């Protein structure tokens, strides 16, 4: 990296309640780029347990809105306006980490803006009708207002995408969405997964595992219902608004443990017969972590998992799991039965090797290399314009 350049990293929100894959990417980038950090809201610099504790972080007027600590998604109409208020004129390179509005920061023609896109605004694009059907905001008069808001948000989103010089996508799946909605090409650089955190274990125990936030779109309830019928031992680790619902749904063969510390998660991940994953994600870190333990994965075969998990039926020599075609109880039951038929053919070493393709070292090499190449192109372009 050019040490004479100034960098700013822009993310959507920094709160103890948001610690997913996009936040891990920001944490990784900050390890090797000396950059100032900006976000719509920041409650991590005052959190003693955060790696950002005590750090100076730029933020917007949303910081003082009621309930901001619990998230600003409820202030959706204000997000585009808020992100545009960040004054980043003093930086040479802007690195946005975006799944909603971070890519919409305003820059000058002299600056380079590279966006790492974790996801397009799916609620405003391909999941619009699901969002409207499953929310009270999609009904009646307020439903008409919501539809108009989403219409205007789509217009702004395309405008914001055109402020980006170069896009990075976290998967081929996300890259295809970037092309579909913005007509922009994106370099695919998979997110960093700390595979060294997880112990590689060849001897598996007699239980299946879920590690997930317990929210509706993760479809954990489908897996629990499937195992209620199968009668096989299932352990569910994670917390969220559906925790009570999941515990009420579970039969005696299903243990819902709620939140567990990292060392417990790692222990269960290493010992599991198989890891279950039914979410439709743009990447999905958990299935890669499971493979780092040598644990095969049974997952919904769309989105990021179609790139990170190799179905043993198509890849008999280096398969790492079973992919099912739809998010339904019968499909999950059938996938588990298929897994049992192939169980003896899975090689833990192959799973570990597959996970290694998504290591932090590979991310660092590819991300820094891409930023350098983009800056060189910018310099050549600027020189050509001057001539």
Secondary structure by P-SEA (a helix, b strand, c coil): ccccbbbbbbbcccccccccaaaaaaaaaacccbbbbbccccccccccccccccbbbbbccccccccccccccccccaaaaaaaacccccccbbbbbcccccccccccccbbbbbbccccccccccaaaaaaaaccccccaaaaaaaaaaaaaaaaaaaaaaaccbbbbccaaaaaaaaacccbbbbbbbcccccccbbbbcccccbbbbbcccccccaaaaaaaaaaaaccbbbbbbcccaaaaaaaaccccccccccccaaaaaaaaaacccccccccccccaaaaaaaaacbbbbccccccccccccccccccccccbbbbccccaaaaaaaaaaaaaacccccaaaaaaaaacccaaaaaaaaaaaaaaaaaaaaaaaaaaac
